[in-house]
């Protein structure tokens, strides 16, 4: 792709790492170097969950001092507040994520709902936490979502028509169970609206995604009238998501609500391809990275073309896509702090993008998970795998850290 004319440079390491001490920077360097070794990474990914499960001494302390401190805000909201306060000093906002993967049973789902509400209440007391994220699998049974999704695929019509028809085919007990799920989501979103906090609904695997899309779109129709509170996540590594985004925009236009769109590339690629191969159906994943990138950037342009109707979150670690968005904004004379354009990167990754955007006046946040170490291990494993699987990600992080360490050494000398 051609380089973009922009005043922003993602190579400015002084801004990127201003919030890290020399010691923290050296620790990050060690961590990314370790993740760059496939042998050490695979060894760690094998041993970490086992060590936690069998309560091997010093395991939690080791994890806390390394991968946990790099990618997680803390075990509690109170610990996470310290990280959020530091980010605020650099005009970086926070998306809070209660990083516990969904439990099992109604009691666990109700507990997760209460935790999400507690996060909303805390976020509303902080100036730099405009959003929180939730996973529907945290408040709903996976098997029931899978059944609804399967029933929806057997039906024709719009997403909502297929969803409503699928619900009619459930047993009475299943219908009651799903109503409790919807009630939990309504409770969470109602609290968010009352506290003026945005809710980002995370994407799930394709075989449970349709009911997630349906209830999220219905929730948008209910509350996103004057302001965008509810956002759905569009994984553009799926070949059908650009068309789906356009379909949702059409529904928003017809129904008169603001479409909340968090654009990501995706998080379940290997699992999706493997399942499609095992079960003998066409892979839902784009054929190659170039096609994925093209759809992602086309989605950015589509959202920018109706920024009054679409509230966009550019959740990307791709430098080109972030620069491209700033160029589209400049061309359309959209202010860097426009309420319908927000950028976000994961805490512990791509600081060069986050902090340089913030320094240039753009609305940007870190996606900041928190929770007990035992519970966030699955999240940490995905972050380690993501850094190793994204072409050049670990090398890019290492190169920037080394550049900043050299700069600081030269400055000290």
N, C-alpha and C positions, 0 to 999 in steps of 0.2 A: 504494500500500500504506500501511497505517496505520503511524505511528511506533511504535517499540518502547520499552517502559519498561526502561531499562538505565542503569547507572552509567557506562558507557563512552561517551566522546565521541570520534568520529573527526575532530572539528574542532580538537583540541588540537595545534597546530602546534609548541609548545615540546617536547613529547615526540616528535612525529613526526620532527623534524629536528635533535634534540640532537646526533646523531652527525656532522652536517655543519658544516664551517666556513662563514663568510660567503662566502668565495671559491667553495667547492664548491656552495653554494646558488645563487649568481649564475650559475655555469656551467650548473647544471641548469635554471635559469630560461631562459637563452638557448637551450638545447637543445630544451626543450618548446615554446618560442615558435616555433622553426624548424620543428619537426614539425607545428605548428598551421597552417603555410602549405602548402597542397596543392602549390603550384608548387615551392617549395623542397624539400619532401619527395620529390616525384616526380623532381626533378632529382638529388637525392642518391642515391635508390634506383637510378637509371639509371647514375650515374657511379661509385658506390662499387665494385661488383664489377669494372667495367672497369678502374678505376685499380689495383685489387689485382692483377688478372690480368696487366696490362701493366707492373707494377712502376713506376708513375709516382712520381718522387721525392717524398718528404715525405707520401705518402698514408697509410702506416702510422702515422706520427707524428700526423697530423691525426685519424685515426680513433681512435687510442689516447687522445688528449686530450679527445675529445668523446663520441661515442655508446658507444665501447667502455668507457670508465671509468664511464659511467652505468649500464650494464646487465651488465657482465661483471666477474668477480672478478680476473682476470689471465690472462696467457698460460700460466703454470705453476702447479702446486700451491703452490709456495713464495710466489709473489706473492699468490695467493688467500688464503693463510693470514693475511696482514695484514688483509684485509677481514673474515675470519671472526673474528679476534681482536677487532676493533673492535666488531662486532655483539654478541659475547659480553658486552661491557661493559654492554650495554643489555638483557641477558637474551633476546636474539634468537638462535635457533639457525640452522643452515644445512643445506640440501639441496644436496649437491655434484652438479654435472652436468658431465661431460666433454663439452663442447659441440661436438664434431666430428661432422658429419653422416656417415653410414656411407660407407665406401669401397667399392671393388669387388674381388671375388676373395677366395679363402680366406685368403691371407696378410694382407690388410687386416682381415678379420673376426677372425682370431686376434690381430692386434695390438690391435684395439679391446677384445677380451676381456681381454688383459693389462693394458690401461690401466684398464678398469673395476675389475679386481682391485687395481691399485695405488691407485686412489681409495678403495676399501674399506679397504685397509690403512692408508692415511693417516687416513681418517675415524675409524678405531678408536683412533687415538692422540690424538684431540681430544675434549674434553669436550662441545662444543656442536655436533657434527655427527652427528646420529642417523640420517640417511638419505643415500642417493645415488640418482640416477636413471639409467636406461638406456633406449635405444631398440633394439628388436629389429632394426630396419633397420641398426643398426650392426654386427650379427653374423650377418646373414642376407641372401641375395640377394632383392631386391625381386620379380623375376619369378617365383621359386619360391613366395614367399608369396602372390603374386597368383593363381597356379595353384591352390594349396591352398584359398584362399578361394573361388575360383570352384567348385571341386569340392564344397566344403562346402555352398554354396548350392543345389547340385543334389540334396542329400540331406535326409532328414527325421530327426526325433528330437532328442535333447538336443545341446547344443554338443559335448560330448565324443564322443558317438556319431557325429556328422557329421564330426568331425575324424578319428577313427580310420578311418572308412570312406573318407574322402578320401585318407588316406595310402596305403591299399591300392591306390588307382588310379594312384599315381605310378609312374614307371619305376624300375627298380632303382637306377640312378644318382641319380635325384632322391630316392629314399628314403634312400640313403646320405648325400647332401648334407644333407637335413633332420635326420638323426640327429646330424650334426656340429653343426648349429645348436642342437639341444636340449642336446647335451653342453656347448656353450659356456655356455648359460644355467644349466645345472646346476652348472658350475664356478664361475660368478659367484655364484650363490645359496648354494652350499656355503660359499664363502669368507665371504659376508656373515653367514651363521648362526654360523660359528665366531668371527667378530669382533664379533657382536652389533650389526650395522648393518642397517637396513631398506633394501630395494630397491624403488624405485618404477618400475614398467614404464610408459613413456609410451604414449599412444594414437597410432595411425597413421591413415592414410586408410581410409575404409570398405571399400575394395576389397582391403585386406590385413589388416583388423582381426580377422577371425574366428580365424585361426590364432594370432594374438597372444593373444587372449582364452583360447583353449583351453590353450596351453602355460603361460600364467600361472596359470590356475585349477588345472591339474594340479600346478604347483609349490607353490601354496598348500596343496593337499591333502597334499603331501609334507612340508612343513616348518612350516606355521602351526598346529601342534597346541597347544602351550602358550603361545606368544607369536606375535604377528604380525610376520613378517619381510618378506613379499612383498605388494605392493600392486598392484592393477590400476587403470588410469585410466578413468573413465567420463565420456564427453563428453555432457553433458545437452543440448547443442544438437541432438543426434540424437533423433528422436521415439521411438526404440525403446529408449533406454538405461535409463529408469526400470524398465520391465518386465524388462530384462536384469539389472539390479541385484537385483531381487527373485528372479529365477531363480537367480542366483549364491548369494544368501543361503539359498535352499532347499537347494542342493547342499551348502553349508557346514554347514547344520544336520544334514542326512542323513549326511554323511561325517565330521562331528565336527572341523572345522577352523575357524580364525578367518578371516573374509573381510576382506582389506585393500582398502579402497575410497578412492581419491583422486578426489574429485568436482571436475570442471572444467566450464566451459561449452563450450569447444571452440576449435580452432585452425585449422581448414581450411574454414571456411564457404564462402567464395567459390569455392574450388577444387572443393568437393563439389557445389555448385549448378551450376557450369559443366559439370562432367563429366556430371551427371545430364541436363542439357539437351542436351548434345552427343550422348549415347548413347541418349537417349529412354527413360530409366527414371525412376520417381518419386524426387524429391529425398529424401534421408535426413534433411534438416535441418528443424527445427521451422518452422512457418509464420510465426511472428513472435516477437519478443523476449519478449512477455508469456507465451507458452506455454512458452518455454525457462525463464524465471524460475520459473514455477509448478512445472515438473518438477524443477528444481534444488532448490527449497525443499522439495518433497515428498520428494525423495531424502534430504535432510538429516533430515527428521522420521522417515523410514523407518529410517535408520541409528541414530538416537537411541533408537528404540523397542527395539532389541536391541543395545545398546552393548557387551555382554559378548561377543557373537558377531561383531560388526563393529568393526574398527578404522578410524576415519574420518579422512581428511585433507581439510579444507575449503580447497581451492586456488582461491581466488576473490578478485577485486578489487572485487566488488560489496558495497557497504557494508551493504545490507539483509541479504544472506545471512549475512554475518559476525555482525551483530547478532542476527539470528534464531537462529543457532546458540547464541550465549551465552544467549539467553532460554530456548531448549529445555533447555540444561544447567541453568540455574537452576531451571526448573520441575521437572526430574527429579532435582534435588539431586545433580548430577554436578559434581565438583570441577573448577575451571579447569585443573588440571594432570593430569586423568585420562589414563592412558596410551593410551586408545583414541580420544582427540580431539586433533587437531593442526590448526593453521591455517598457511597458507603463502601468500606473495605473491612475485612476481618481484622480484629485486634491481633497484633503480632505479625501482620503481613502487609506488604506494599505501603509502608510508611511514606515512601517517596511520593506516592500518589496522594494519599490523604493529607499530609501536612503541607504540601505545595499547593493543593487546591484550597485549603483553608487559608493559607497565607495570601492567596489571590482573591479572597473574599467570597468563595463559593460555599454553599451550604453542604457540609460533609460530615460524616460520622464514622465512628468505629463500631462494628458489630461486636458487642461485648458480652460473652456468655459468663455465667457464674453458676456455682453449685458445688456440692460435696465432690471431692476428688473421685471417689468410687463411682459416682453417677455420671461424671463428665468424661470418663475414660473413652466411651465410644466416640464422642466429639473430638477428643484429642487424637485418636487414631485416624479419623478422617482428615484432620488437618495435616498430620504427618504424611499420609498417603497422597493428599492433594499436592503438597509441595514437591513430592518426588515424581508425581505423574504428569503435572503440568510442565510442558517442555520449557526448560530454562528457568523455571521459577526459583528453585533453590540457588542456582548459579547467579541469577540476577540479584537476589537478596544478599548473597555473600559478597558480590562485587560492590554493591552500594555500601555495605557495612565496612568493607576494607577501605574503600575510598574515603569514608568519613573518619576512620581511625587514622589514616595517613594525614588527612587534613588537620585533625586535632594535634597529632604528633608534630607536624610542621609548625603549627601555630604556637605550640608550647616551646618549640626549639627557637 
